[in-house]
């Protein structure tokens, strides 16, 4: 013996759904391609390294340069996510408005219009600064005394 259904079947209807307005056919759905470099290991461009005061590389001696090279090589063993997200207390982006006026003036002289710069911490006071372009750090400055963006703790 067949069981009766618990609900009533929908009766055939002559109803046709209507919209309050017709959707615009001129609108085309768009999405912005999200390309993240956070899964990549860092790479560097050194052509724009500053060789003038106040944060130039011209005064770096051989031993210090070897030290910097070693620290940057260590960063190359990590991804940008590990550098800038997991270790964001040490390595992070800084709004250009938050860096010292001398650094802001150098950006103007270089005709660089940036929202932020990236600070990589090499030691308690030493920093390398640059800006990211498609996952590549364009290296600008050497800041051995943490002057570009002094810590509030100093």
C-alpha positions as CSV (number, residue, x, y, z in Angstrom):
1,X,0.0,0.0,0.0
2,X,1.5,3.4,-1.1
3,X,1.8,6.1,1.5
4,X,0.2,9.5,0.9
5,X,2.6,12.4,0.7
6,X,2.6,14.7,3.7
7,X,2.3,17.8,1.7
8,X,0.1,18.8,-1.1
9,X,1.6,19.0,-4.6
10,X,1.9,22.5,-6.0
11,X,-1.0,23.3,-8.2
12,X,-0.3,24.3,-11.7
13,X,-0.3,28.1,-11.9
14,X,-0.4,30.7,-14.5
15,X,1.7,33.0,-12.3
16,X,4.7,34.5,-14.0
17,X,7.4,36.1,-11.8
18,X,8.0,39.8,-12.4
19,X,10.8,42.1,-11.3
20,X,10.1,45.7,-10.1
21,X,12.6,46.8,-12.8
22,X,14.5,45.2,-15.5
23,X,18.2,44.8,-14.6
24,X,20.5,47.1,-16.5
25,X,22.2,45.2,-19.4
26,X,24.9,47.8,-19.5
27,X,26.4,46.6,-16.2
28,X,29.1,44.0,-16.6
29,X,30.3,42.0,-13.6
30,X,33.9,42.7,-12.9
31,X,36.5,41.4,-10.5
32,X,39.9,42.7,-9.7
33,X,42.6,40.1,-10.2
34,X,44.1,39.6,-6.8
35,X,47.8,38.8,-7.2
36,X,49.4,38.3,-3.9
37,X,53.2,38.0,-3.6
38,X,53.0,36.8,0.1
39,X,53.7,33.2,-0.9
40,X,56.9,34.2,-2.7
41,X,60.4,34.5,-1.3
42,X,61.8,38.0,-1.4
43,X,64.0,39.4,-4.1
44,X,65.8,42.7,-4.2
45,X,66.5,45.5,-6.7
46,X,69.5,47.6,-5.8
47,X,69.7,50.0,-8.8
48,X,67.9,52.7,-6.7
49,X,70.0,52.4,-3.6
50,X,70.7,55.9,-2.3
51,X,74.4,56.9,-2.3
52,X,73.9,60.3,-0.7
53,X,73.2,61.6,2.8
54,X,71.3,61.2,5.0
55,X,70.5,57.5,4.5
56,X,72.9,56.5,1.8
57,X,74.8,53.3,1.4
58,X,78.0,55.2,0.4
59,X,79.3,55.1,4.0
60,X,78.9,51.3,4.5
61,X,82.2,49.6,5.1
62,X,83.1,46.1,3.9
63,X,82.4,44.3,7.1
64,X,79.0,46.0,7.5
65,X,78.1,45.2,3.9
66,X,78.9,41.5,4.5
67,X,76.7,41.6,7.6
68,X,73.8,43.2,5.6
69,X,74.2,40.7,2.8
70,X,74.0,37.8,5.4
71,X,70.8,39.2,6.9
72,X,69.2,39.8,3.5
73,X,70.2,36.2,2.5
74,X,68.4,35.0,5.7
75,X,65.3,36.8,4.6
76,X,65.5,34.9,1.3
77,X,64.8,31.7,3.2
78,X,61.4,33.0,4.1
79,X,58.3,34.1,2.3
80,X,56.9,37.7,2.3
81,X,54.1,36.4,4.5
82,X,56.6,35.2,7.1
83,X,58.6,38.4,6.9
84,X,55.7,41.0,6.8
85,X,52.9,39.2,8.5
86,X,54.3,36.8,11.1
87,X,57.2,39.1,12.0
88,X,55.3,42.3,11.5
89,X,56.6,43.8,14.8
90,X,60.1,43.8,13.3
91,X,59.4,44.1,9.5
92,X,56.5,46.1,8.3
93,X,55.2,48.8,6.0
94,X,55.2,52.4,7.3
95,X,53.1,55.2,6.0
96,X,55.2,57.8,4.3
97,X,53.5,60.4,6.5
98,X,55.0,58.6,9.5
99,X,58.7,58.7,8.4
100,X,61.0,61.5,9.2
101,X,60.9,64.7,7.1
102,X,64.4,64.1,5.7
103,X,63.2,60.7,4.3
104,X,60.0,62.3,3.0
105,X,62.1,65.0,1.2
106,X,64.3,62.4,-0.4
107,X,61.2,60.7,-1.8
108,X,60.2,64.0,-3.3
109,X,63.7,64.6,-4.8
110,X,63.4,61.1,-6.3
111,X,59.9,61.9,-7.6
112,X,58.6,58.8,-5.8
113,X,54.9,59.0,-4.8
114,X,54.5,56.2,-2.4
115,X,51.8,55.4,0.2
116,X,54.3,53.5,2.4
117,X,57.8,52.1,2.6
118,X,58.9,48.8,4.0
119,X,61.3,48.5,6.9
120,X,63.3,45.4,7.4
121,X,64.9,45.0,10.8
122,X,68.5,43.7,10.8
123,X,69.2,44.4,14.4
124,X,67.9,46.4,17.4
125,X,68.6,49.7,15.6
126,X,69.7,48.8,12.0
127,X,67.1,48.9,9.2
128,X,66.9,48.6,5.4
129,X,64.2,50.6,3.8
130,X,62.6,50.3,0.4
131,X,59.3,49.8,-1.3
132,X,57.6,46.8,-2.8
133,X,56.8,46.4,-6.4
134,X,55.2,43.1,-7.5
135,X,56.9,41.2,-4.6
136,X,60.3,42.8,-5.2
137,X,61.8,45.1,-2.6
138,X,63.3,48.2,-4.4
139,X,66.1,49.0,-1.9
140,X,66.5,52.7,-1.0
141,X,68.1,53.4,2.3
142,X,70.4,52.1,5.0
143,X,69.4,53.3,8.4
144,X,72.0,52.1,11.0
145,X,70.6,54.3,13.8
146,X,66.8,53.8,13.4
147,X,66.3,57.5,12.4
148,X,63.9,57.2,9.5
149,X,61.1,56.0,11.8
150,X,62.3,56.3,15.3
151,X,60.7,54.0,17.9
152,X,58.6,55.6,20.6
153,X,60.6,53.4,23.0
154,X,63.9,55.2,22.1
